[in-house]
């Protein structure tokens, strides 16, 4: 019963972290506005990356990466560069598009595998996820917990992340939402692209 209470607490914290706007939100919604499947697979890619970080945190890598400055910095800078790259692409596409018309030719629908890779890259190149889970697990999980607790933690992290991002992808791919987007695609993409660039710059400048 003690472990179930801690799992419930941990699940709530993870859900709040997922809801907080960030690169995950922008990556999923920007793809879902063009194609629901792309948005869902971007979300699945992010969830897989989060599962990797959660597993490494349980194994102690999350605390180790905080000590290995060069490794943390390398992952952080790669992640920042990737976010800026994605944002720049969206900005360029928004400038090319004519306002009020869907950007069918400028931003083609990406396949499921490519969408998954994009999501995985967004998730795996954020070292703050590793330190977040390392700190969370040390704080919430008791020392010497049985194996099933750690397995449950990783499963919950993956399910919560995939579930929330899947809901986002579904909502932003609803016909009415997409019809509004079709009329304002240039503005929306410019905002989304700028948000990704800003998030990349913030990640690059943070310590």
Number of C-alpha atoms within 10 A of each C-alpha: 6 7 14 11 10 16 19 13 13 20 17 13 13 19 16 10 14 19 15 10 9 13 20 21 19 18 26 28 26 20 24 27 26 23 21 22 20 28 31 28 28 34 35 25 26 29 28 22 23 24 22 17 26 27 22 18 25 20 13 14 17 24 19 17 21 17 11 10 11 11 14 20 17 13 17 23 21 19 22 24 18 19 27 22 16 19 26 18 16 25 23 14 19 23 14 12 19 13 15 14 13 19 19 10 9 14 15 10 17 16 13 16 13 15 25 23 18 22 27 22 19 24 26 24 22 22 22 20 19 28 21 17 22 25 14 15 19 14 11 13 18 13 9 7 10 10 9 8 17 18 12 13 23 18 15 19 23 21 17 17 24 23 18 17 27 23 14 20 28 19 17 22 25 14 11 11 12 19 14 13 21 18 14 16 23 24 17 19 24 20 17 24 27 18 19 28 25 17 19 25 16 12 20 18 11 10 10
